[in-house]
């Protein structure tokens, strides 16, 4: 498996904390695979002193207080580092496969010691209630009750449908009657205006 973009051997040696000569001897042998053999890197990790693991003071340096501009670069590096964490069985693991300890328990332990200002949410475990024992007669009674309630629900739904339909019909009838009344009033008003106009024309002719 490749290690991503190729970097300079001296920079890699400085990062791993080993001598450039030791690294170059392996680097030349494995140049065609763009980097070092994974077995060699695992061996280097196993030789590292256990006391070099991060202590509380080291982790405290990563707490970003207040969001000052000086921490932006550090935050970017931390974000990029977490993107390279090896994930196995949906749990973050170290790149060194010889270690069985996952990141999550260790970080939780350090966070509790440092009293870091955030809450670690534990996974949700659904509550499993104890099964209730029921007799066959009780089950039959419950089934009959459910069937009766379903029938009542269906009857009520039909009643509601018919009541809504009748209401709409009544509303349509009332609106139709109102329209007829207004139409008759308009016709009567038109007849009055017509008679008034004819009377005015007749008076004009008589003069």
ChimeraX attribute file (.defattr): number of C-alpha atoms within 10 A of each C-alpha:
attribute: neighborCount
match mode: 1-to-1
recipient: residues
	/A:1	8
	/A:2	11
	/A:3	12
	/A:4	8
	/A:5	7
	/A:6	10
	/A:7	11
	/A:8	8
	/A:9	17
	/A:10	15
	/A:11	11
	/A:12	16
	/A:13	16
	/A:14	11
	/A:15	9
	/A:16	15
	/A:17	11
	/A:18	14
	/A:19	12
	/A:20	16
	/A:21	12
	/A:22	10
	/A:23	18
	/A:24	16
	/A:25	10
	/A:26	14
	/A:27	18
	/A:28	12
	/A:29	12
	/A:30	13
	/A:31	12
	/A:32	9
	/A:33	12
	/A:34	15
	/A:35	22
	/A:36	20
	/A:37	17
	/A:38	14
	/A:39	10
	/A:40	12
	/A:41	15
	/A:42	14
	/A:43	12
	/A:44	14
	/A:45	17
	/A:46	14
	/A:47	9
	/A:48	13
	/A:49	8
	/A:50	9
	/A:51	7
	/A:52	7
	/A:53	9
	/A:54	11
	/A:55	10
	/A:56	13
	/A:57	9
	/A:58	10
	/A:59	13
	/A:60	14
	/A:61	10
	/A:62	12
	/A:63	14
	/A:64	13
	/A:65	8
	/A:66	7
	/A:67	10
	/A:68	8
	/A:69	8
	/A:70	9
	/A:71	15
	/A:72	12
	/A:73	10
	/A:74	14
	/A:75	15
	/A:76	10
	/A:77	11
	/A:78	12
	/A:79	11
	/A:80	11
	/A:81	10
	/A:82	10
	/A:83	8
	/A:84	11
	/A:85	14
	/A:86	16
	/A:87	12
	/A:88	10
	/A:89	6
	/A:90	7
	/A:91	11
	/A:92	16
	/A:93	18
	/A:94	16
	/A:95	15
	/A:96	16
	/A:97	12
	/A:98	11
	/A:99	11
	/A:100	9
	/A:101	12
	/A:102	15
	/A:103	14
	/A:104	11
	/A:105	10
	/A:106	10
	/A:107	12
	/A:108	14
	/A:109	12
	/A:110	16
	/A:111	18
	/A:112	13
	/A:113	10
	/A:114	14
	/A:115	10
	/A:116	13
	/A:117	9
	/A:118	8
	/A:119	10
	/A:120	10
	/A:121	6
	/A:122	6
	/A:123	6
	/A:124	6
	/A:125	6
	/A:126	6
	/A:127	6
	/A:128	6
	/A:129	6
	/A:130	6
	/A:131	6
	/A:132	5
	/A:133	6
	/A:134	8
	/A:135	7
	/A:136	9
	/A:137	9
	/A:138	10
	/A:139	11
	/A:140	11
	/A:141	11
	/A:142	12
	/A:143	12
	/A:144	12
	/A:145	12
	/A:146	12
	/A:147	12
	/A:148	12
	/A:149	12
	/A:150	12
	/A:151	12
	/A:152	12
	/A:153	12
	/A:154	12
	/A:155	12
	/A:156	12
	/A:157	12
	/A:158	12
	/A:159	12
	/A:160	12
	/A:161	12
	/A:162	12
	/A:163	12
	/A:164	12
	/A:165	12
	/A:166	12
	/A:167	12
	/A:168	12
	/A:169	12
	/A:170	12
	/A:171	12
	/A:172	12
	/A:173	12
	/A:174	12
	/A:175	12
	/A:176	12
	/A:177	12
	/A:178	12
	/A:179	12
	/A:180	12
	/A:181	12
	/A:182	12
	/A:183	12
	/A:184	12
	/A:185	12
	/A:186	12
	/A:187	12
	/A:188	12
	/A:189	11
	/A:190	12
	/A:191	12
	/A:192	12
	/A:193	12
	/A:194	12
	/A:195	11
	/A:196	12
	/A:197	12
	/A:198	12
	/A:199	12
	/A:200	11
	/A:201	11
	/A:202	11
	/A:203	10
	/A:204	9
	/A:205	8
	/A:206	6
	/A:207	5
